[in-house]
Amino acid sequence: MSEPGFIGLKDAQDFSFYVGQCDDLDRRMSKHFDGFSKYTASKRPLRLVYFEILVSRSAALKREKEIKKMKSRKYIEQLISNWK
């Protein structure tokens, strides 16, 4: 899938969330799962728990900032539960 998007990952060990944006979800997930992303390398195993497809890279960056600005675990958990 090579469309701009926002992703959410959950660490199975400490239950923390990773939020970020990418332009190719499959490639980005491979990097996370293979340990090539600095932040998530020590957080494995990971599980993809949320994603959104957006119209442009700038929209994906804006959405990432919007979610991070909330600084709320409850907000992220609500996004995930509404997505399922």
Phi and psi in radians as a Rosetta constraint file:
Dihedral C 1 N 2 CA 2 C 2 CIRCULARHARMONIC -1.981 0.35
Dihedral N 2 CA 2 C 2 N 3 CIRCULARHARMONIC 1.297 0.35
Dihedral C 2 N 3 CA 3 C 3 CIRCULARHARMONIC -2.321 0.35
Dihedral N 3 CA 3 C 3 N 4 CIRCULARHARMONIC 2.593 0.35
Dihedral C 3 N 4 CA 4 C 4 CIRCULARHARMONIC -1.052 0.35
Dihedral N 4 CA 4 C 4 N 5 CIRCULARHARMONIC 2.463 0.35
Dihedral C 4 N 5 CA 5 C 5 CIRCULARHARMONIC -2.842 0.35
Dihedral N 5 CA 5 C 5 N 6 CIRCULARHARMONIC 2.965 0.35
Dihedral C 5 N 6 CA 6 C 6 CIRCULARHARMONIC -1.921 0.35
Dihedral N 6 CA 6 C 6 N 7 CIRCULARHARMONIC 2.451 0.35
Dihedral C 6 N 7 CA 7 C 7 CIRCULARHARMONIC -2.191 0.35
Dihedral N 7 CA 7 C 7 N 8 CIRCULARHARMONIC 2.690 0.35
Dihedral C 7 N 8 CA 8 C 8 CIRCULARHARMONIC -2.302 0.35
Dihedral N 8 CA 8 C 8 N 9 CIRCULARHARMONIC 2.242 0.35
Dihedral C 8 N 9 CA 9 C 9 CIRCULARHARMONIC -2.103 0.35
Dihedral N 9 CA 9 C 9 N 10 CIRCULARHARMONIC 2.635 0.35
Dihedral C 9 N 10 CA 10 C 10 CIRCULARHARMONIC -2.161 0.35
Dihedral N 10 CA 10 C 10 N 11 CIRCULARHARMONIC 2.299 0.35
Dihedral C 10 N 11 CA 11 C 11 CIRCULARHARMONIC -1.392 0.35
Dihedral N 11 CA 11 C 11 N 12 CIRCULARHARMONIC 2.205 0.35
Dihedral C 11 N 12 CA 12 C 12 CIRCULARHARMONIC -1.303 0.35
Dihedral N 12 CA 12 C 12 N 13 CIRCULARHARMONIC -0.292 0.35
Dihedral C 12 N 13 CA 13 C 13 CIRCULARHARMONIC -1.527 0.35
Dihedral N 13 CA 13 C 13 N 14 CIRCULARHARMONIC -0.919 0.35
Dihedral C 13 N 14 CA 14 C 14 CIRCULARHARMONIC -1.939 0.35
Dihedral N 14 CA 14 C 14 N 15 CIRCULARHARMONIC 0.074 0.35
Dihedral C 14 N 15 CA 15 C 15 CIRCULARHARMONIC 1.055 0.35
Dihedral N 15 CA 15 C 15 N 16 CIRCULARHARMONIC 0.445 0.35
Dihedral C 15 N 16 CA 16 C 16 CIRCULARHARMONIC -1.419 0.35
Dihedral N 16 CA 16 C 16 N 17 CIRCULARHARMONIC 2.836 0.35
Dihedral C 16 N 17 CA 17 C 17 CIRCULARHARMONIC -1.942 0.35
Dihedral N 17 CA 17 C 17 N 18 CIRCULARHARMONIC 2.561 0.35
Dihedral C 17 N 18 CA 18 C 18 CIRCULARHARMONIC -2.022 0.35
Dihedral N 18 CA 18 C 18 N 19 CIRCULARHARMONIC 2.279 0.35
Dihedral C 18 N 19 CA 19 C 19 CIRCULARHARMONIC -2.130 0.35
Dihedral N 19 CA 19 C 19 N 20 CIRCULARHARMONIC 2.466 0.35
Dihedral C 19 N 20 CA 20 C 20 CIRCULARHARMONIC -2.948 0.35
Dihedral N 20 CA 20 C 20 N 21 CIRCULARHARMONIC 3.113 0.35
Dihedral C 20 N 21 CA 21 C 21 CIRCULARHARMONIC -2.210 0.35
Dihedral N 21 CA 21 C 21 N 22 CIRCULARHARMONIC 2.775 0.35
Dihedral C 21 N 22 CA 22 C 22 CIRCULARHARMONIC -2.714 0.35
Dihedral N 22 CA 22 C 22 N 23 CIRCULARHARMONIC 2.954 0.35
Dihedral C 22 N 23 CA 23 C 23 CIRCULARHARMONIC -1.976 0.35
Dihedral N 23 CA 23 C 23 N 24 CIRCULARHARMONIC -0.055 0.35
Dihedral C 23 N 24 CA 24 C 24 CIRCULARHARMONIC -2.559 0.35
Dihedral N 24 CA 24 C 24 N 25 CIRCULARHARMONIC 1.718 0.35
Dihedral C 24 N 25 CA 25 C 25 CIRCULARHARMONIC -1.038 0.35
Dihedral N 25 CA 25 C 25 N 26 CIRCULARHARMONIC -0.778 0.35
Dihedral C 25 N 26 CA 26 C 26 CIRCULARHARMONIC -1.060 0.35
Dihedral N 26 CA 26 C 26 N 27 CIRCULARHARMONIC -0.812 0.35
Dihedral C 26 N 27 CA 27 C 27 CIRCULARHARMONIC -1.128 0.35
Dihedral N 27 CA 27 C 27 N 28 CIRCULARHARMONIC -0.759 0.35
Dihedral C 27 N 28 CA 28 C 28 CIRCULARHARMONIC -1.144 0.35
Dihedral N 28 CA 28 C 28 N 29 CIRCULARHARMONIC -0.717 0.35
Dihedral C 28 N 29 CA 29 C 29 CIRCULARHARMONIC -1.115 0.35
Dihedral N 29 CA 29 C 29 N 30 CIRCULARHARMONIC -0.686 0.35
Dihedral C 29 N 30 CA 30 C 30 CIRCULARHARMONIC -1.026 0.35
Dihedral N 30 CA 30 C 30 N 31 CIRCULARHARMONIC -0.756 0.35
Dihedral C 30 N 31 CA 31 C 31 CIRCULARHARMONIC -1.094 0.35
Dihedral N 31 CA 31 C 31 N 32 CIRCULARHARMONIC -0.727 0.35
Dihedral C 31 N 32 CA 32 C 32 CIRCULARHARMONIC -1.143 0.35
Dihedral N 32 CA 32 C 32 N 33 CIRCULARHARMONIC -0.851 0.35
Dihedral C 32 N 33 CA 33 C 33 CIRCULARHARMONIC -1.187 0.35
Dihedral N 33 CA 33 C 33 N 34 CIRCULARHARMONIC -0.501 0.35
Dihedral C 33 N 34 CA 34 C 34 CIRCULARHARMONIC -1.554 0.35
Dihedral N 34 CA 34 C 34 N 35 CIRCULARHARMONIC -0.001 0.35
Dihedral C 34 N 35 CA 35 C 35 CIRCULARHARMONIC 1.471 0.35
Dihedral N 35 CA 35 C 35 N 36 CIRCULARHARMONIC 0.292 0.35
Dihedral C 35 N 36 CA 36 C 36 CIRCULARHARMONIC -1.585 0.35
Dihedral N 36 CA 36 C 36 N 37 CIRCULARHARMONIC 0.041 0.35
Dihedral C 36 N 37 CA 37 C 37 CIRCULARHARMONIC -1.855 0.35
Dihedral N 37 CA 37 C 37 N 38 CIRCULARHARMONIC 2.178 0.35
Dihedral C 37 N 38 CA 38 C 38 CIRCULARHARMONIC -0.918 0.35
Dihedral N 38 CA 38 C 38 N 39 CIRCULARHARMONIC -0.900 0.35
Dihedral C 38 N 39 CA 39 C 39 CIRCULARHARMONIC -1.157 0.35
Dihedral N 39 CA 39 C 39 N 40 CIRCULARHARMONIC -0.760 0.35
Dihedral C 39 N 40 CA 40 C 40 CIRCULARHARMONIC -1.550 0.35
Dihedral N 40 CA 40 C 40 N 41 CIRCULARHARMONIC -0.121 0.35
Dihedral C 40 N 41 CA 41 C 41 CIRCULARHARMONIC -1.005 0.35
Dihedral N 41 CA 41 C 41 N 42 CIRCULARHARMONIC -0.661 0.35
Dihedral C 41 N 42 CA 42 C 42 CIRCULARHARMONIC -1.625 0.35
Dihedral N 42 CA 42 C 42 N 43 CIRCULARHARMONIC 0.066 0.35
Dihedral C 42 N 43 CA 43 C 43 CIRCULARHARMONIC -1.838 0.35
Dihedral N 43 CA 43 C 43 N 44 CIRCULARHARMONIC 0.166 0.35
Dihedral C 43 N 44 CA 44 C 44 CIRCULARHARMONIC -1.375 0.35
Dihedral N 44 CA 44 C 44 N 45 CIRCULARHARMONIC 2.649 0.35
Dihedral C 44 N 45 CA 45 C 45 CIRCULARHARMONIC -1.355 0.35
Dihedral N 45 CA 45 C 45 N 46 CIRCULARHARMONIC 2.619 0.35
Dihedral C 45 N 46 CA 46 C 46 CIRCULARHARMONIC -1.992 0.35
Dihedral N 46 CA 46 C 46 N 47 CIRCULARHARMONIC 2.768 0.35
Dihedral C 46 N 47 CA 47 C 47 CIRCULARHARMONIC -2.399 0.35
Dihedral N 47 CA 47 C 47 N 48 CIRCULARHARMONIC 2.283 0.35
Dihedral C 47 N 48 CA 48 C 48 CIRCULARHARMONIC -1.264 0.35
Dihedral N 48 CA 48 C 48 N 49 CIRCULARHARMONIC 2.119 0.35
Dihedral C 48 N 49 CA 49 C 49 CIRCULARHARMONIC -2.051 0.35
Dihedral N 49 CA 49 C 49 N 50 CIRCULARHARMONIC -0.139 0.35
Dihedral C 49 N 50 CA 50 C 50 CIRCULARHARMONIC -2.918 0.35
Dihedral N 50 CA 50 C 50 N 51 CIRCULARHARMONIC 2.510 0.35
Dihedral C 50 N 51 CA 51 C 51 CIRCULARHARMONIC -2.735 0.35
Dihedral N 51 CA 51 C 51 N 52 CIRCULARHARMONIC 2.726 0.35
Dihedral C 51 N 52 CA 52 C 52 CIRCULARHARMONIC -2.307 0.35
Dihedral N 52 CA 52 C 52 N 53 CIRCULARHARMONIC 2.480 0.35
Dihedral C 52 N 53 CA 53 C 53 CIRCULARHARMONIC -1.735 0.35
Dihedral N 53 CA 53 C 53 N 54 CIRCULARHARMONIC 2.220 0.35
Dihedral C 53 N 54 CA 54 C 54 CIRCULARHARMONIC -2.071 0.35
Dihedral N 54 CA 54 C 54 N 55 CIRCULARHARMONIC 2.907 0.35
Dihedral C 54 N 55 CA 55 C 55 CIRCULARHARMONIC -1.356 0.35
Dihedral N 55 CA 55 C 55 N 56 CIRCULARHARMONIC -0.386 0.35
Dihedral C 55 N 56 CA 56 C 56 CIRCULARHARMONIC -2.689 0.35
Dihedral N 56 CA 56 C 56 N 57 CIRCULARHARMONIC 2.878 0.35
Dihedral C 56 N 57 CA 57 C 57 CIRCULARHARMONIC -1.101 0.35
Dihedral N 57 CA 57 C 57 N 58 CIRCULARHARMONIC -0.689 0.35
Dihedral C 57 N 58 CA 58 C 58 CIRCULARHARMONIC -1.133 0.35
Dihedral N 58 CA 58 C 58 N 59 CIRCULARHARMONIC -0.623 0.35
Dihedral C 58 N 59 CA 59 C 59 CIRCULARHARMONIC -1.154 0.35
Dihedral N 59 CA 59 C 59 N 60 CIRCULARHARMONIC -0.658 0.35
Dihedral C 59 N 60 CA 60 C 60 CIRCULARHARMONIC -1.159 0.35
Dihedral N 60 CA 60 C 60 N 61 CIRCULARHARMONIC -0.747 0.35
Dihedral C 60 N 61 CA 61 C 61 CIRCULARHARMONIC -1.093 0.35
Dihedral N 61 CA 61 C 61 N 62 CIRCULARHARMONIC -0.738 0.35
Dihedral C 61 N 62 CA 62 C 62 CIRCULARHARMONIC -1.080 0.35
Dihedral N 62 CA 62 C 62 N 63 CIRCULARHARMONIC -0.760 0.35
Dihedral C 62 N 63 CA 63 C 63 CIRCULARHARMONIC -1.146 0.35
Dihedral N 63 CA 63 C 63 N 64 CIRCULARHARMONIC -0.722 0.35
Dihedral C 63 N 64 CA 64 C 64 CIRCULARHARMONIC -1.032 0.35
Dihedral N 64 CA 64 C 64 N 65 CIRCULARHARMONIC -0.840 0.35
Dihedral C 64 N 65 CA 65 C 65 CIRCULARHARMONIC -1.081 0.35
Dihedral N 65 CA 65 C 65 N 66 CIRCULARHARMONIC -0.691 0.35
Dihedral C 65 N 66 CA 66 C 66 CIRCULARHARMONIC -1.054 0.35
Dihedral N 66 CA 66 C 66 N 67 CIRCULARHARMONIC -0.793 0.35
Dihedral C 66 N 67 CA 67 C 67 CIRCULARHARMONIC -1.210 0.35
Dihedral N 67 CA 67 C 67 N 68 CIRCULARHARMONIC -0.756 0.35
Dihedral C 67 N 68 CA 68 C 68 CIRCULARHARMONIC -1.142 0.35
Dihedral N 68 CA 68 C 68 N 69 CIRCULARHARMONIC -0.593 0.35
Dihedral C 68 N 69 CA 69 C 69 CIRCULARHARMONIC -1.112 0.35
Dihedral N 69 CA 69 C 69 N 70 CIRCULARHARMONIC -0.521 0.35
Dihedral C 69 N 70 CA 70 C 70 CIRCULARHARMONIC -1.101 0.35
Dihedral N 70 CA 70 C 70 N 71 CIRCULARHARMONIC -0.536 0.35
Dihedral C 70 N 71 CA 71 C 71 CIRCULARHARMONIC 0.802 0.35
Dihedral N 71 CA 71 C 71 N 72 CIRCULARHARMONIC 0.801 0.35
Dihedral C 71 N 72 CA 72 C 72 CIRCULARHARMONIC -2.355 0.35
Dihedral N 72 CA 72 C 72 N 73 CIRCULARHARMONIC 2.039 0.35
Dihedral C 72 N 73 CA 73 C 73 CIRCULARHARMONIC -1.105 0.35
Dihedral N 73 CA 73 C 73 N 74 CIRCULARHARMONIC -0.684 0.35
Dihedral C 73 N 74 CA 74 C 74 CIRCULARHARMONIC -1.054 0.35
Dihedral N 74 CA 74 C 74 N 75 CIRCULARHARMONIC -0.706 0.35
Dihedral C 74 N 75 CA 75 C 75 CIRCULARHARMONIC -1.091 0.35
Dihedral N 75 CA 75 C 75 N 76 CIRCULARHARMONIC -0.802 0.35
Dihedral C 75 N 76 CA 76 C 76 CIRCULARHARMONIC -1.121 0.35
Dihedral N 76 CA 76 C 76 N 77 CIRCULARHARMONIC -0.766 0.35
Dihedral C 76 N 77 CA 77 C 77 CIRCULARHARMONIC -1.099 0.35
Dihedral N 77 CA 77 C 77 N 78 CIRCULARHARMONIC -0.613 0.35
Dihedral C 77 N 78 CA 78 C 78 CIRCULARHARMONIC -1.166 0.35
Dihedral N 78 CA 78 C 78 N 79 CIRCULARHARMONIC -0.740 0.35
Dihedral C 78 N 79 CA 79 C 79 CIRCULARHARMONIC -0.991 0.35
Dihedral N 79 CA 79 C 79 N 80 CIRCULARHARMONIC -0.800 0.35
Dihedral C 79 N 80 CA 80 C 80 CIRCULARHARMONIC -1.108 0.35
Dihedral N 80 CA 80 C 80 N 81 CIRCULARHARMONIC -0.820 0.35
Dihedral C 80 N 81 CA 81 C 81 CIRCULARHARMONIC -1.175 0.35
Dihedral N 81 CA 81 C 81 N 82 CIRCULARHARMONIC -0.596 0.35
Dihedral C 81 N 82 CA 82 C 82 CIRCULARHARMONIC -1.261 0.35
Dihedral N 82 CA 82 C 82 N 83 CIRCULARHARMONIC -0.490 0.35
Dihedral C 82 N 83 CA 83 C 83 CIRCULARHARMONIC -1.281 0.35
Dihedral N 83 CA 83 C 83 N 84 CIRCULARHARMONIC -0.641 0.35
